[in-house]
Each structure stands twice: as structure tokens, then as C-alpha cells.
Amino acid sequence: MTPRRRAADGVVALLALGVWLLMPPVISLFVGPERLFGVPVLVVYLFGVWFAFILATMLLSRRLPRIRDDAPPRLPLPVESAGEPRAERPAESQGGRG
């Protein structure tokens, strides 16, 4: 498996984990009167998960290869755009004005 494919699979896995961690049955585990440093545990959980996803996304994006500006195009250009002039359309077929 190529590193690009592994990183792309990591993005999908991160999305699945994010959906699972933010589902109501999982979030309901943190609902209650408990507080951490005066903040409800639910709020700490939600912001902690959010921060962890931002950090994981940053790390995964560094593993993906960058697109180079000097890279040649993947598909060849059509023959007509490689320097040959296009055939002009007749004037009467350009919208019917006149």
C-alpha cells in the first residue's frame, strides 16, 4: 500500500471516528453534574474531541503529497488547443441577434 493511499485511508478512518465520537449515545456518557475546573465535563469532552480532530487532520495533511506547480499535466491537451486555430462559427448561429 502506498503512503498516499494509507493517508487517504486515515482520512476516512478519522471521519468515521469523528462521527462515532459525536453521536448522542457516546456524548450522553458525559452528561451530568460533574465539573472539571468549573466547566461541565460535556463541554470539556466536546472541545477536546474538536481539538483532537484539528490536530489529527493537520498531521494527516502533512503526510499527503503536495501538488507541484511545475508538474506536467496528467492528460494531454486536445489537438485543437495545441496551436491549431479553431474553425469560426457562422454569424447567424451566434444567438440569433441581428
N, C-alpha and C positions, 0 to 999 in steps of 0.2 A: 504494500500500500504506500502510495506516495505521500510526502509530507503535506502537500496541498489537500489531498483527499482526507487525510487524518484531521487536518484543521477544519475542513468543511464539515466532517462528521462531528467534531467537537462543538461547532456552532449549533448543529441540530440537537445534540445532546444537552447543551446549555439551555436551549429553548424549551425542551421537554422538562428539564429540571425546574426551570422558572415557572412553567405552567403548574407543575405539581406543587411547588412550594407556596404558590399564591392561591391555591384552591381553598375554598371555605373550610373543608374538613381539617386541613393542616393548620390554617390560620386560627381556627377555633380552639386549638390546643393552647394558644397563648392568650386567650380572652380570660380575664379575671381581675381581681382587685390588686394583684401583686404589682409592685413598682420597683424599678431599678434606677437608682439615683433620682427618685422623684418622678420618673417618666413611666407610664404604663408599659408593661412588657410587650404588649402587642405593637406599640409604636416602635420600640427598640427592634423587635423582630422585623417589621416591615422595612424600616430604614436599613437594617443590617443586611437583609436579603437584597435590597436595591443596590446598596454599595458593593456587595459581593458580585452582583451581575455586572456592574460597570467595570469592576476590576478584572473579572474573568473575560469580558468582552475585549478589554484593552490587551490583555495577554494573548488571547486568540488572534486578534487582528495583527499582532506583531509576527505571528507565525505564518500568516498568509503571504505569498509572494507579492511584491509590489509590481504594478504595471509600469513598464518603462516607456518613456516618451519616444525613445529612439528605436523601439522595436518595430520591425516591419509589420504591415497589416497581415492578418491571418488569411484573408480571402483576396484573390487577385481582383484588380479593378476591372470593370466591364470594358470591353474593347472600345466602345464608342466614347468613353471618357478618357481614354489613353492618348488623346491628341487629335483624333479624327473629328471633324465638325459634324454636328447633328443636322439632319435634314430639317429645313424650315417647314412649318405648317402653313397651309394656305390661309390667307387673311380672313376669308369668310367663315372658317371653322373656329375662330378665336372668340367665341362668346356671342355671336350673332348681332353685335353692335354695328351700326353703320349707316 
